[in-house]
């Protein structure tokens, strides 16, 4: 599955990057604010539906 990480939703990297972007003092928020953070960091081609 490691090889298919590109074509599938990289949930592992998804949550691995979150804590680094978000302030440690800030509590983990729902995935509602996640697309905005990842949208500016990851390529839109990776999260086409999330950016919408």
C-alpha positions, 0 to 999 in steps of 0.5 A, spaced: 500 500 500 506 504 500 506 504 493 499 506 492 499 512 497 500 517 491 493 514 488 489 514 494 488 518 500 494 519 504 491 520 510 497 518 514 501 524 511 495 528 511 495 527 519 502 527 520 503 534 517 497 537 520 500 538 527 506 541 524 502 546 521 497 547 526 500 551 533 501 545 538 497 550 543 491 550 538 487 544 539 486 539 533 480 542 529 475 538 525 477 537 518 473 543 516 479 547 517 484 542 514 483 543 507 485 550 507 491 549 510 493 543 506 490 547 500 496 552 500 501 546 502 499 540 497 498 540 490 491 541 488 491 535 484 492 531 490 486 534 493 481 536 488 475 534 492 478 537 498 479 544 495 472 544 493 
